């Protein structure tokens, strides 16, 4: 008999890896689709699992931990990007002021 829970775990892991690659390549639309599919598989896994299934609980706990780590990394990257954008805007304003002064 095919163990549907094991298949879902493999699929979830594969989607997680594909989403990481999509993030690294900045393919955000594909990453969003992959994460939605992954979420559906996780929901199916939870629905198939009894509360006493230790292996599935450990797997889901690991997913939660991994997701928390990824969220922290993305938050840090987002803050760095926002800071870089602010610096770029300030530099652009300075250049515009310089060019405006130079015209006169």
C-alpha positions in Angstrom: 0.0 0.0 0.0 1.2 3.4 -0.9 1.9 5.6 2.1 0.2 8.9 1.2 1.7 10.7 4.1 5.2 9.8 3.0 4.5 11.0 -0.5 3.1 14.3 0.8 6.2 14.8 2.9 8.5 14.2 -0.1 6.4 16.6 -2.2 6.4 19.2 0.5 10.2 19.0 0.8 10.6 19.2 -2.9 8.3 22.3 -3.1 10.3 23.9 -0.3 13.5 23.4 -2.2 12.0 24.7 -5.4 10.7 27.8 -3.6 14.1 28.5 -2.1 15.6 28.4 -5.6 12.9 30.7 -6.9 13.6 33.2 -4.1 17.3 33.1 -4.9 16.7 33.8 -8.6 14.1 36.4 -7.6 11.3 34.5 -9.5 8.7 35.8 -7.0 5.6 34.8 -9.0 6.8 31.2 -9.3 7.8 31.2 -5.6 4.3 32.3 -4.6 2.7 29.5 -6.7 5.1 26.9 -5.2 4.4 28.1 -1.6 0.6 27.9 -2.3 1.0 24.4 -3.5 3.1 23.5 -0.5 0.5 25.0 1.8 -2.2 22.8 0.2 0.0 19.7 0.7 0.6 20.6 4.3 -3.1 21.0 4.9 -3.7 17.5 3.3 -1.0 16.0 5.5 -2.5 17.5 8.6 -5.9 16.2 7.6 -4.5 12.7 7.1 -2.6 12.6 10.4 -3.9 11.5 13.7 -2.8 13.6 16.7 -0.7 10.6 17.9 1.4 10.4 14.8 4.8 11.4 16.1 6.7 11.2 12.8 4.3 13.6 11.1 4.3 16.0 14.1 8.1 16.1 14.1 8.1 16.7 10.3 5.6 19.6 10.6 7.5 21.0 13.5 10.7 21.0 11.4 8.8 22.8 8.6 7.6 25.5 11.1 11.2 26.0 12.3 12.5 26.2 8.7 9.8 28.6 7.7 10.6 30.8 10.7 14.3 30.9 9.7 13.3 31.8 6.1 11.0 34.5 7.3 13.8 36.0 9.4 16.1 36.0 6.4 13.5 37.6 4.1 12.8 40.2 6.7 16.4 41.1 7.0 16.8 41.2 3.2 13.7 43.4 3.0 15.1 45.9 5.5 18.4 46.0 3.7 16.6 46.6 0.4 14.5 49.4 1.9 17.6 51.0 3.3 19.3 50.8 -0.1 16.2 52.3 -1.7 16.2 55.2 0.7 19.9 55.8 0.1 19.3 55.8 -3.7 16.5 58.2 -3.4 18.6 60.6 -1.3 21.4 60.4 -3.8 19.0 61.1 -6.7 17.7 64.2 -4.9 21.3 65.4 -4.3 22.1 64.9 -7.9 18.9 66.7 -9.0 19.8 69.6 -6.7 23.3 69.8 -8.0 22.1 69.8 -11.6 19.5 72.4 -10.9 22.1 74.7 -9.3 24.6 74.1 -12.1 22.0 75.2 -14.7 22.1 78.7 -13.3 
